[in-house]
Amino acid sequence: MCKNNASEEKRTYTVSEVAKILDIGKSSAYNLVKCNAFRTIRIGKTIRIPKKSFDAWLNSLENQKGE
């Protein structure tokens, strides 16, 4: 496998990172995953959330709030 450069931007989030970003509990973050709020990638038992998908979902919520 290739090593990531430290300067590369992170392309995925963990469920814990999403919970921290949104300031919610991990169980609430897992509920968002379960209801397909954004795209997820499963690697074995590990769940990763693509940053672009998460950011698009979050931006759509912010746009709804402004309407």
PDB file of N, CA, C, O and CB in Angstrom:
ATOM      1  N   MET A   1       0.837  -1.186   0.000  1.00  0.00           N
ATOM      2  CA  MET A   1       0.000   0.000   0.000  1.00  0.00           C
ATOM      3  C   MET A   1       0.879   1.246   0.000  1.00  0.00           C
ATOM      4  O   MET A   1       2.009   1.235   0.488  1.00  0.00           O
ATOM      5  CB  MET A   1      -0.951   0.000   1.215  1.00  0.00           C
ATOM      6  N   CYS A   2       0.342   2.289  -0.546  1.00  0.00           N
ATOM      7  CA  CYS A   2       1.064   3.556  -0.601  1.00  0.00           C
ATOM      8  C   CYS A   2       0.896   4.316   0.703  1.00  0.00           C
ATOM      9  O   CYS A   2      -0.159   4.266   1.335  1.00  0.00           O
ATOM     10  CB  CYS A   2       0.579   4.409  -1.782  1.00  0.00           C
ATOM     11  N   LYS A   3       1.936   5.010   1.091  1.00  0.00           N
ATOM     12  CA  LYS A   3       1.846   5.870   2.268  1.00  0.00           C
ATOM     13  C   LYS A   3       1.272   7.214   1.849  1.00  0.00           C
ATOM     14  O   LYS A   3       1.576   7.718   0.767  1.00  0.00           O
ATOM     15  CB  LYS A   3       3.236   6.048   2.946  1.00  0.00           C
ATOM     16  N   ASN A   4       0.444   7.790   2.707  1.00  0.00           N
ATOM     17  CA  ASN A   4      -0.085   9.124   2.443  1.00  0.00           C
ATOM     18  C   ASN A   4       0.933  10.167   2.847  1.00  0.00           C
ATOM     19  O   ASN A   4       1.594  10.034   3.877  1.00  0.00           O
ATOM     20  CB  ASN A   4      -1.410   9.351   3.187  1.00  0.00           C
ATOM     21  N   ASN A   5       1.059  11.195   2.045  1.00  0.00           N
ATOM     22  CA  ASN A   5       1.898  12.325   2.427  1.00  0.00           C
ATOM     23  C   ASN A   5       1.185  13.104   3.510  1.00  0.00           C
ATOM     24  O   ASN A   5      -0.040  13.226   3.480  1.00  0.00           O
ATOM     25  CB  ASN A   5       2.221  13.234   1.207  1.00  0.00           C
ATOM     26  N   ALA A   6       1.923  13.629   4.458  1.00  0.00           N
ATOM     27  CA  ALA A   6       1.328  14.410   5.544  1.00  0.00           C
ATOM     28  C   ALA A   6       0.618  15.638   4.995  1.00  0.00           C
ATOM     29  O   ALA A   6      -0.322  16.144   5.609  1.00  0.00           O
ATOM     30  CB  ALA A   6       2.402  14.828   6.560  1.00  0.00           C
ATOM     31  N   SER A   7       1.066  16.119   3.840  1.00  0.00           N
ATOM     32  CA  SER A   7       0.465  17.324   3.261  1.00  0.00           C
ATOM     33  C   SER A   7      -0.835  17.027   2.521  1.00  0.00           C
ATOM     34  O   SER A   7      -1.574  17.955   2.191  1.00  0.00           O
ATOM     35  CB  SER A   7       1.447  17.989   2.313  1.00  0.00           C
ATOM     36  N   GLU A   8      -1.134  15.748   2.252  1.00  0.00           N
ATOM     37  CA  GLU A   8      -2.365  15.409   1.553  1.00  0.00           C
ATOM     38  C   GLU A   8      -3.569  15.660   2.448  1.00  0.00           C
ATOM     39  O   GLU A   8      -3.542  15.399   3.651  1.00  0.00           O
ATOM     40  CB  GLU A   8      -2.338  13.949   1.090  1.00  0.00           C
ATOM     41  N   GLU A   9      -4.620  16.172   1.831  1.00  0.00           N
ATOM     42  CA  GLU A   9      -5.848  16.405   2.579  1.00  0.00           C
ATOM     43  C   GLU A   9      -6.553  15.079   2.829  1.00  0.00           C
ATOM     44  O   GLU A   9      -6.562  14.201   1.967  1.00  0.00           O
ATOM     45  CB  GLU A   9      -6.776  17.383   1.826  1.00  0.00           C
ATOM     46  N   LYS A  10      -7.130  14.941   3.984  1.00  0.00           N
ATOM     47  CA  LYS A  10      -7.868  13.731   4.346  1.00  0.00           C
ATOM     48  C   LYS A  10      -9.077  13.588   3.429  1.00  0.00           C
ATOM     49  O   LYS A  10      -9.793  14.560   3.190  1.00  0.00           O
ATOM     50  CB  LYS A  10      -8.310  13.770   5.839  1.00  0.00           C
ATOM     51  N   ARG A  11      -9.308  12.381   2.914  1.00  0.00           N
ATOM     52  CA  ARG A  11     -10.402  12.167   1.970  1.00  0.00           C
ATOM     53  C   ARG A  11     -11.604  11.480   2.584  1.00  0.00           C
ATOM     54  O   ARG A  11     -12.685  11.483   1.996  1.00  0.00           O
ATOM     55  CB  ARG A  11      -9.918  11.363   0.813  1.00  0.00           C
ATOM     56  N   THR A  12     -11.432  10.887   3.768  1.00  0.00           N
ATOM     57  CA  THR A  12     -12.552  10.241   4.443  1.00  0.00           C
ATOM     58  C   THR A  12     -12.542  10.581   5.929  1.00  0.00           C
ATOM     59  O   THR A  12     -11.520  10.957   6.503  1.00  0.00           O
ATOM     60  CB  THR A  12     -12.500   8.716   4.240  1.00  0.00           C
ATOM     61  N   TYR A  13     -13.719  10.433   6.527  1.00  0.00           N
ATOM     62  CA  TYR A  13     -13.875  10.608   7.968  1.00  0.00           C
ATOM     63  C   TYR A  13     -14.300   9.283   8.583  1.00  0.00           C
ATOM     64  O   TYR A  13     -14.899   8.442   7.912  1.00  0.00           O
ATOM     65  CB  TYR A  13     -14.910  11.725   8.291  1.00  0.00           C
ATOM     66  N   THR A  14     -13.991   9.105   9.847  1.00  0.00           N
ATOM     67  CA  THR A  14     -14.557   8.001  10.615  1.00  0.00           C
ATOM     68  C   THR A  14     -15.878   8.491  11.210  1.00  0.00           C
ATOM     69  O   THR A  14     -16.173   9.686  11.194  1.00  0.00           O
ATOM     70  CB  THR A  14     -13.562   7.503  11.740  1.00  0.00           C
ATOM     71  N   VAL A  15     -16.660   7.559  11.730  1.00  0.00           N
ATOM     72  CA  VAL A  15     -17.916   7.939  12.388  1.00  0.00           C
ATOM     73  C   VAL A  15     -17.613   8.829  13.598  1.00  0.00           C
ATOM     74  O   VAL A  15     -18.341   9.786  13.863  1.00  0.00           O
ATOM     75  CB  VAL A  15     -18.720   6.670  12.828  1.00  0.00           C
ATOM     76  N   SER A  16     -16.554   8.520  14.321  1.00  0.00           N
ATOM     77  CA  SER A  16     -16.171   9.334  15.480  1.00  0.00           C
ATOM     78  C   SER A  16     -15.815  10.762  15.066  1.00  0.00           C
ATOM     79  O   SER A  16     -16.155  11.720  15.761  1.00  0.00           O
ATOM     80  CB  SER A  16     -14.985   8.691  16.213  1.00  0.00           C
ATOM     81  N   GLU A  17     -15.131  10.897  13.937  1.00  0.00           N
ATOM     82  CA  GLU A  17     -14.772  12.237  13.455  1.00  0.00           C
ATOM     83  C   GLU A  17     -16.013  13.022  13.044  1.00  0.00           C
ATOM     84  O   GLU A  17     -16.107  14.221  13.306  1.00  0.00           O
ATOM     85  CB  GLU A  17     -13.797  12.139  12.270  1.00  0.00           C
ATOM     86  N   VAL A  18     -16.964  12.350  12.401  1.00  0.00           N
ATOM     87  CA  VAL A  18     -18.222  13.015  12.027  1.00  0.00           C
ATOM     88  C   VAL A  18     -18.955  13.465  13.286  1.00  0.00           C
ATOM     89  O   VAL A  18     -19.478  14.578  13.332  1.00  0.00           O
ATOM     90  CB  VAL A  18     -19.126  12.067  11.179  1.00  0.00           C
ATOM     91  N   ALA A  19     -18.997  12.620  14.294  1.00  0.00           N
ATOM     92  CA  ALA A  19     -19.654  12.982  15.560  1.00  0.00           C
ATOM     93  C   ALA A  19     -18.998  14.216  16.162  1.00  0.00           C
ATOM     94  O   ALA A  19     -19.686  15.115  16.645  1.00  0.00           O
ATOM     95  CB  ALA A  19     -19.599  11.807  16.563  1.00  0.00           C
ATOM     96  N   LYS A  20     -17.673  14.260  16.136  1.00  0.00           N
ATOM     97  CA  LYS A  20     -16.946  15.392  16.700  1.00  0.00           C
ATOM     98  C   LYS A  20     -17.206  16.668  15.887  1.00  0.00           C
ATOM     99  O   LYS A  20     -17.414  17.737  16.461  1.00  0.00           O
ATOM    100  CB  LYS A  20     -15.437  15.086  16.748  1.00  0.00           C
ATOM    101  N   ILE A  21     -17.195  16.557  14.565  1.00  0.00           N
ATOM    102  CA  ILE A  21     -17.437  17.717  13.702  1.00  0.00           C
ATOM    103  C   ILE A  21     -18.823  18.304  13.968  1.00  0.00           C
ATOM    104  O   ILE A  21     -18.989  19.522  14.036  1.00  0.00           O
ATOM    105  CB  ILE A  21     -17.300  17.323  12.214  1.00  0.00           C
ATOM    106  N   LEU A  22     -19.818  17.423  14.119  1.00  0.00           N
ATOM    107  CA  LEU A  22     -21.205  17.868  14.314  1.00  0.00           C
ATOM    108  C   LEU A  22     -21.540  18.130  15.782  1.00  0.00           C
ATOM    109  O   LEU A  22     -22.628  18.613  16.096  1.00  0.00           O
ATOM    110  CB  LEU A  22     -22.162  16.830  13.757  1.00  0.00           C
ATOM    111  N   ASP A  23     -20.606  17.810  16.679  1.00  0.00           N
ATOM    112  CA  ASP A  23     -20.822  17.957  18.120  1.00  0.00           C
ATOM    113  C   ASP A  23     -22.046  17.164  18.579  1.00  0.00           C
ATOM    114  O   ASP A  23     -22.921  17.672  19.279  1.00  0.00           O
ATOM    115  CB  ASP A  23     -20.988  19.439  18.486  1.00  0.00           C
ATOM    116  N   ILE A  24     -22.071  15.888  18.152  1.00  0.00           N
ATOM    117  CA  ILE A  24     -23.140  14.965  18.539  1.00  0.00           C
ATOM    118  C   ILE A  24     -22.491  13.698  19.085  1.00  0.00           C
ATOM    119  O   ILE A  24     -21.280  13.514  18.964  1.00  0.00           O
ATOM    120  CB  ILE A  24     -24.089  14.639  17.325  1.00  0.00           C
ATOM    121  N   GLY A  25     -23.283  12.843  19.673  1.00  0.00           N
ATOM    122  CA  GLY A  25     -22.774  11.576  20.173  1.00  0.00           C
ATOM    123  C   GLY A  25     -22.514  10.589  19.046  1.00  0.00           C
ATOM    124  O   GLY A  25     -23.024  10.747  17.936  1.00  0.00           O
ATOM    125  N   LYS A  26     -21.714   9.566  19.344  1.00  0.00           N
ATOM    126  CA  LYS A  26     -21.409   8.559  18.326  1.00  0.00           C
ATOM    127  C   LYS A  26     -22.653   7.801  17.893  1.00  0.00           C
ATOM    128  O   LYS A  26     -22.780   7.447  16.721  1.00  0.00           O
ATOM    129  CB  LYS A  26     -20.367   7.581  18.847  1.00  0.00           C
ATOM    130  N   SER A  27     -23.580   7.542  18.821  1.00  0.00           N
ATOM    131  CA  SER A  27     -24.795   6.813  18.437  1.00  0.00           C
ATOM    132  C   SER A  27     -25.632   7.634  17.462  1.00  0.00           C
ATOM    133  O   SER A  27     -26.241   7.071  16.552  1.00  0.00           O
ATOM    134  CB  SER A  27     -25.631   6.459  19.683  1.00  0.00           C
ATOM    135  N   SER A  28     -25.673   8.944  17.633  1.00  0.00           N
ATOM    136  CA  SER A  28     -26.384   9.806  16.676  1.00  0.00           C
ATOM    137  C   SER A  28     -25.687   9.804  15.325  1.00  0.00           C
ATOM    138  O   SER A  28     -26.347   9.820  14.286  1.00  0.00           O
ATOM    139  CB  SER A  28     -26.484  11.244  17.212  1.00  0.00           C
ATOM    140  N   ALA A  29     -24.362   9.785  15.331  1.00  0.00           N
ATOM    141  CA  ALA A  29     -23.606   9.723  14.078  1.00  0.00           C
ATOM    142  C   ALA A  29     -23.862   8.392  13.372  1.00  0.00           C
ATOM    143  O   ALA A  29     -24.017   8.357  12.151  1.00  0.00           O
ATOM    144  CB  ALA A  29     -22.092   9.909  14.344  1.00  0.00           C
ATOM    145  N   TYR A  30     -23.907   7.300  14.136  1.00  0.00           N
ATOM    146  CA  TYR A  30     -24.218   5.996  13.538  1.00  0.00           C
ATOM    147  C   TYR A  30     -25.644   5.986  12.973  1.00  0.00           C
ATOM    148  O   TYR A  30     -25.895   5.327  11.964  1.00  0.00           O
ATOM    149  CB  TYR A  30     -24.049   4.867  14.586  1.00  0.00           C
ATOM    150  N   ASN A  31     -26.574   6.702  13.603  1.00  0.00           N
ATOM    151  CA  ASN A  31     -27.936   6.807  13.060  1.00  0.00           C
ATOM    152  C   ASN A  31     -27.934   7.507  11.708  1.00  0.00           C
ATOM    153  O   ASN A  31     -28.686   7.123  10.812  1.00  0.00           O
ATOM    154  CB  ASN A  31     -28.850   7.562  14.038  1.00  0.00           C
ATOM    155  N   LEU A  32     -27.092   8.536  11.549  1.00  0.00           N
ATOM    156  CA  LEU A  32     -26.980   9.207  10.253  1.00  0.00           C
ATOM    157  C   LEU A  32     -26.448   8.247   9.190  1.00  0.00           C
ATOM    158  O   LEU A  32     -26.900   8.258   8.045  1.00  0.00           O
ATOM    159  CB  LEU A  32     -26.062  10.439  10.363  1.00  0.00           C
ATOM    160  N   VAL A  33     -25.495   7.427   9.581  1.00  0.00           N
ATOM    161  CA  VAL A  33     -24.956   6.413   8.659  1.00  0.00           C
ATOM    162  C   VAL A  33     -26.062   5.433   8.281  1.00  0.00           C
ATOM    163  O   VAL A  33     -26.238   5.100   7.109  1.00  0.00           O
ATOM    164  CB  VAL A  33     -23.748   5.654   9.302  1.00  0.00           C
ATOM    165  N   LYS A  34     -26.804   4.976   9.287  1.00  0.00           N
ATOM    166  CA  LYS A  34     -27.858   3.977   9.085  1.00  0.00           C
ATOM    167  C   LYS A  34     -28.967   4.479   8.160  1.00  0.00           C
ATOM    168  O   LYS A  34     -29.519   3.708   7.375  1.00  0.00           O
ATOM    169  CB  LYS A  34     -28.455   3.574  10.424  1.00  0.00           C
ATOM    170  N   CYS A  35     -29.291   5.763   8.251  1.00  0.00           N
ATOM    171  CA  CYS A  35     -30.377   6.308   7.414  1.00  0.00           C
ATOM    172  C   CYS A  35     -29.847   6.869   6.087  1.00  0.00           C
ATOM    173  O   CYS A  35     -30.569   7.552   5.361  1.00  0.00           O
ATOM    174  CB  CYS A  35     -31.132   7.414   8.179  1.00  0.00           C
ATOM    175  N   ASN A  36     -28.584   6.573   5.781  1.00  0.00           N
ATOM    176  CA  ASN A  36     -27.981   6.967   4.500  1.00  0.00           C
ATOM    177  C   ASN A  36     -28.011   8.472   4.253  1.00  0.00           C
ATOM    178  O   ASN A  36     -28.294   8.917   3.141  1.00  0.00           O
ATOM    179  CB  ASN A  36     -28.690   6.268   3.371  1.00  0.00           C
ATOM    180  N   ALA A  37     -27.722   9.243   5.277  1.00  0.00           N
ATOM    181  CA  ALA A  37     -27.683  10.702   5.127  1.00  0.00           C
ATOM    182  C   ALA A  37     -26.597  11.121   4.138  1.00  0.00           C
ATOM    183  O   ALA A  37     -26.735  12.122   3.436  1.00  0.00           O
ATOM    184  CB  ALA A  37     -27.445  11.376   6.491  1.00  0.00           C
ATOM    185  N   PHE A  38     -25.522  10.345   4.093  1.00  0.00           N
ATOM    186  CA  PHE A  38     -24.419  10.590   3.165  1.00  0.00           C
ATOM    187  C   PHE A  38     -23.837   9.232   2.789  1.00  0.00           C
ATOM    188  O   PHE A  38     -24.144   8.215   3.411  1.00  0.00           O
ATOM    189  CB  PHE A  38     -23.319  11.535   3.796  1.00  0.00           C
ATOM    190  N   ARG A  39     -23.004   9.234   1.773  1.00  0.00           N
ATOM    191  CA  ARG A  39     -22.393   8.003   1.289  1.00  0.00           C
ATOM    192  C   ARG A  39     -21.435   7.436   2.324  1.00  0.00           C
ATOM    193  O   ARG A  39     -20.769   8.183   3.040  1.00  0.00           O
ATOM    194  CB  ARG A  39     -21.661   8.249  -0.031  1.00  0.00           C
ATOM    195  N   THR A  40     -21.372   6.131   2.397  1.00  0.00           N
ATOM    196  CA  THR A  40     -20.408   5.478   3.283  1.00  0.00           C
ATOM    197  C   THR A  40     -19.662   4.402   2.511  1.00  0.00           C
ATOM    198  O   THR A  40     -20.148   3.879   1.508  1.00  0.00           O
ATOM    199  CB  THR A  40     -21.112   4.870   4.526  1.00  0.00           C
ATOM    200  N   ILE A  41     -18.481   4.090   2.999  1.00  0.00           N
ATOM    201  CA  ILE A  41     -17.673   3.011   2.443  1.00  0.00           C
ATOM    202  C   ILE A  41     -17.398   2.051   3.591  1.00  0.00           C
ATOM    203  O   ILE A  41     -16.943   2.463   4.658  1.00  0.00           O
ATOM    204  CB  ILE A  41     -16.330   3.547   1.786  1.00  0.00           C
ATOM    205  N   ARG A  42     -17.671   0.788   3.372  1.00  0.00           N
ATOM    206  CA  ARG A  42     -17.392  -0.223   4.395  1.00  0.00           C
ATOM    207  C   ARG A  42     -16.183  -1.036   3.952  1.00  0.00           C
ATOM    208  O   ARG A  42     -16.133  -1.560   2.839  1.00  0.00           O
ATOM    209  CB  ARG A  42     -18.632  -1.152   4.636  1.00  0.00           C
ATOM    210  N   ILE A  43     -15.221  -1.125   4.847  1.00  0.00           N
ATOM    211  CA  ILE A  43     -14.032  -1.939   4.629  1.00  0.00           C
ATOM    212  C   ILE A  43     -13.998  -2.913   5.799  1.00  0.00           C
ATOM    213  O   ILE A  43     -13.540  -2.577   6.890  1.00  0.00           O
ATOM    214  CB  ILE A  43     -12.696  -1.060   4.532  1.00  0.00           C
ATOM    215  N   GLY A  44     -14.483  -4.107   5.560  1.00  0.00           N
ATOM    216  CA  GLY A  44     -14.681  -5.047   6.658  1.00  0.00           C
ATOM    217  C   GLY A  44     -15.735  -4.481   7.592  1.00  0.00           C
ATOM    218  O   GLY A  44     -16.849  -4.176   7.166  1.00  0.00           O
ATOM    219  N   LYS A  45     -15.389  -4.341   8.862  1.00  0.00           N
ATOM    220  CA  LYS A  45     -16.321  -3.765   9.840  1.00  0.00           C
ATOM    221  C   LYS A  45     -16.147  -2.258   9.983  1.00  0.00           C
ATOM    222  O   LYS A  45     -16.899  -1.601  10.703  1.00  0.00           O
ATOM    223  CB  LYS A  45     -16.134  -4.429  11.195  1.00  0.00           C
ATOM    224  N   THR A  46     -15.158  -1.724   9.297  1.00  0.00           N
ATOM    225  CA  THR A  46     -14.847  -0.298   9.407  1.00  0.00           C
ATOM    226  C   THR A  46     -15.732   0.515   8.462  1.00  0.00           C
ATOM    227  O   THR A  46     -15.959   0.124   7.317  1.00  0.00           O
ATOM    228  CB  THR A  46     -13.354  -0.043   9.098  1.00  0.00           C
ATOM    229  N   ILE A  47     -16.224   1.645   8.954  1.00  0.00           N
ATOM    230  CA  ILE A  47     -17.050   2.552   8.149  1.00  0.00           C
ATOM    231  C   ILE A  47     -16.258   3.825   7.915  1.00  0.00           C
ATOM    232  O   ILE A  47     -15.708   4.409   8.849  1.00  0.00           O
ATOM    233  CB  ILE A  47     -18.419   2.864   8.850  1.00  0.00           C
ATOM    234  N   ARG A  48     -16.206   4.247   6.669  1.00  0.00           N
ATOM    235  CA  ARG A  48     -15.577   5.521   6.319  1.00  0.00           C
ATOM    236  C   ARG A  48     -16.600   6.353   5.548  1.00  0.00           C
ATOM    237  O   ARG A  48     -17.381   5.825   4.756  1.00  0.00           O
ATOM    238  CB  ARG A  48     -14.264   5.305   5.475  1.00  0.00           C
ATOM    239  N   ILE A  49     -16.579   7.644   5.791  1.00  0.00           N
ATOM    240  CA  ILE A  49     -17.480   8.582   5.128  1.00  0.00           C
ATOM    241  C   ILE A  49     -16.634   9.466   4.218  1.00  0.00           C
ATOM    242  O   ILE A  49     -15.765  10.192   4.700  1.00  0.00           O
ATOM    243  CB  ILE A  49     -18.293   9.443   6.169  1.00  0.00           C
ATOM    244  N   PRO A  50     -16.876   9.414   2.905  1.00  0.00           N
ATOM    245  CA  PRO A  50     -16.115  10.286   2.011  1.00  0.00           C
ATOM    246  C   PRO A  50     -16.356  11.756   2.361  1.00  0.00           C
ATOM    247  O   PRO A  50     -17.497  12.187   2.525  1.00  0.00           O
ATOM    248  CB  PRO A  50     -16.496  10.016   0.541  1.00  0.00           C
ATOM    249  N   LYS A  51     -15.283  12.504   2.469  1.00  0.00           N
ATOM    250  CA  LYS A  51     -15.354  13.917   2.847  1.00  0.00           C
ATOM    251  C   LYS A  51     -16.256  14.694   1.899  1.00  0.00           C
ATOM    252  O   LYS A  51     -17.059  15.510   2.350  1.00  0.00           O
ATOM    253  CB  LYS A  51     -13.955  14.537   2.862  1.00  0.00           C
ATOM    254  N   LYS A  52     -16.141  14.458   0.607  1.00  0.00           N
ATOM    255  CA  LYS A  52     -16.962  15.191  -0.370  1.00  0.00           C
ATOM    256  C   LYS A  52     -18.445  14.935  -0.146  1.00  0.00           C
ATOM    257  O   LYS A  52     -19.253  15.862  -0.213  1.00  0.00           O
ATOM    258  CB  LYS A  52     -16.577  14.794  -1.802  1.00  0.00           C
ATOM    259  N   SER A  53     -18.808  13.678   0.120  1.00  0.00           N
ATOM    260  CA  SER A  53     -20.209  13.341   0.361  1.00  0.00           C
ATOM    261  C   SER A  53     -20.714  13.990   1.645  1.00  0.00           C
ATOM    262  O   SER A  53     -21.812  14.545   1.672  1.00  0.00           O
ATOM    263  CB  SER A  53     -20.388  11.820   0.434  1.00  0.00           C
ATOM    264  N   PHE A  54     -19.918  13.921   2.705  1.00  0.00           N
ATOM    265  CA  PHE A  54     -20.301  14.535   3.972  1.00  0.00           C
ATOM    266  C   PHE A  54     -20.441  16.048   3.831  1.00  0.00           C
ATOM    267  O   PHE A  54     -21.416  16.636   4.298  1.00  0.00           O
ATOM    268  CB  PHE A  54     -19.277  14.201   5.055  1.00  0.00           C
ATOM    269  N   ASP A  55     -19.452  16.673   3.181  1.00  0.00           N
ATOM    270  CA  ASP A  55     -19.493  18.130   3.006  1.00  0.00           C
ATOM    271  C   ASP A  55     -20.705  18.566   2.186  1.00  0.00           C
ATOM    272  O   ASP A  55     -21.327  19.582   2.494  1.00  0.00           O
ATOM    273  CB  ASP A  55     -18.209  18.619   2.332  1.00  0.00           C
ATOM    274  N   ALA A  56     -21.046  17.800   1.137  1.00  0.00           N
ATOM    275  CA  ALA A  56     -22.218  18.124   0.316  1.00  0.00           C
ATOM    276  C   ALA A  56     -23.494  18.020   1.145  1.00  0.00           C
ATOM    277  O   ALA A  56     -24.378  18.869   1.031  1.00  0.00           O
ATOM    278  CB  ALA A  56     -22.300  17.186  -0.911  1.00  0.00           C
ATOM    279  N   TRP A  57     -23.595  16.984   1.980  1.00  0.00           N
ATOM    280  CA  TRP A  57     -24.758  16.814   2.843  1.00  0.00           C
ATOM    281  C   TRP A  57     -24.866  17.973   3.834  1.00  0.00           C
ATOM    282  O   TRP A  57     -25.945  18.532   4.030  1.00  0.00           O
ATOM    283  CB  TRP A  57     -24.680  15.473   3.593  1.00  0.00           C
ATOM    284  N   LEU A  58     -23.745  18.328   4.454  1.00  0.00           N
ATOM    285  CA  LEU A  58     -23.743  19.413   5.432  1.00  0.00           C
ATOM    286  C   LEU A  58     -24.091  20.747   4.769  1.00  0.00           C
ATOM    287  O   LEU A  58     -24.846  21.543   5.328  1.00  0.00           O
ATOM    288  CB  LEU A  58     -22.373  19.506   6.124  1.00  0.00           C
ATOM    289  N   ASN A  59     -23.549  20.985   3.592  1.00  0.00           N
ATOM    290  CA  ASN A  59     -23.864  22.219   2.850  1.00  0.00           C
ATOM    291  C   ASN A  59     -25.343  22.278   2.485  1.00  0.00           C
ATOM    292  O   ASN A  59     -25.943  23.352   2.524  1.00  0.00           O
ATOM    293  CB  ASN A  59     -23.006  22.316   1.574  1.00  0.00           C
ATOM    294  N   SER A  60     -25.937  21.146   2.132  1.00  0.00           N
ATOM    295  CA  SER A  60     -27.363  21.146   1.784  1.00  0.00           C
ATOM    296  C   SER A  60     -28.217  21.503   3.000  1.00  0.00           C
ATOM    297  O   SER A  60     -29.252  22.155   2.860  1.00  0.00           O
ATOM    298  CB  SER A  60     -27.785  19.769   1.225  1.00  0.00           C
ATOM    299  N   LEU A  61     -27.790  21.081   4.190  1.00  0.00           N
ATOM    300  CA  LEU A  61     -28.516  21.452   5.412  1.00  0.00           C
ATOM    301  C   LEU A  61     -28.394  22.949   5.683  1.00  0.00           C
ATOM    302  O   LEU A  61     -29.365  23.598   6.073  1.00  0.00           O
ATOM    303  CB  LEU A  61     -27.988  20.653   6.619  1.00  0.00           C
ATOM    304  N   GLU A  62     -27.194  23.490   5.475  1.00  0.00           N
ATOM    305  CA  GLU A  62     -26.983  24.913   5.684  1.00  0.00           C
ATOM    306  C   GLU A  62     -27.802  25.737   4.700  1.00  0.00           C
ATOM    307  O   GLU A  62     -28.327  26.791   5.059  1.00  0.00           O
ATOM    308  CB  GLU A  62     -25.504  25.254   5.554  1.00  0.00           C
ATOM    309  N   ASN A  63     -27.917  25.259   3.448  1.00  0.00           N
ATOM    310  CA  ASN A  63     -28.714  25.963   2.439  1.00  0.00           C
ATOM    311  C   ASN A  63     -30.195  25.934   2.783  1.00  0.00           C
ATOM    312  O   ASN A  63     -30.901  26.919   2.567  1.00  0.00           O
ATOM    313  CB  ASN A  63     -28.491  25.347   1.058  1.00  0.00           C
ATOM    314  N   GLN A  64     -30.680  24.796   3.326  1.00  0.00           N
ATOM    315  CA  GLN A  64     -32.080  24.704   3.734  1.00  0.00           C
ATOM    316  C   GLN A  64     -32.386  25.676   4.865  1.00  0.00           C
ATOM    317  O   GLN A  64     -33.459  26.276   4.906  1.00  0.00           O
ATOM    318  CB  GLN A  64     -32.418  23.276   4.163  1.00  0.00           C
ATOM    319  N   LYS A  65     -31.445  25.824   5.773  1.00  0.00           N
ATOM    320  CA  LYS A  65     -31.636  26.697   6.917  1.00  0.00           C
ATOM    321  C   LYS A  65     -31.765  28.154   6.477  1.00  0.00           C
ATOM    322  O   LYS A  65     -32.495  28.933   7.089  1.00  0.00           O
ATOM    323  CB  LYS A  65     -30.479  26.541   7.901  1.00  0.00           C
ATOM    324  N   GLY A  66     -31.052  28.512   5.412  1.00  0.00           N
ATOM    325  CA  GLY A  66     -31.067  29.890   4.922  1.00  0.00           C
ATOM    326  C   GLY A  66     -32.307  30.245   4.125  1.00  0.00           C
ATOM    327  O   GLY A  66     -32.557  31.420   3.858  1.00  0.00           O
ATOM    328  N   GLU A  67     -33.084  29.244   3.743  1.00  0.00           N
ATOM    329  CA  GLU A  67     -34.278  29.526   2.926  1.00  0.00           C
ATOM    330  C   GLU A  67     -35.427  30.032   3.747  1.00  0.00           C
ATOM    331  O   GLU A  67     -36.497  30.312   3.205  1.00  0.00           O
ATOM    332  CB  GLU A  67     -34.710  28.294   2.182  1.00  0.00           C
TER     333      GLU A  67
END
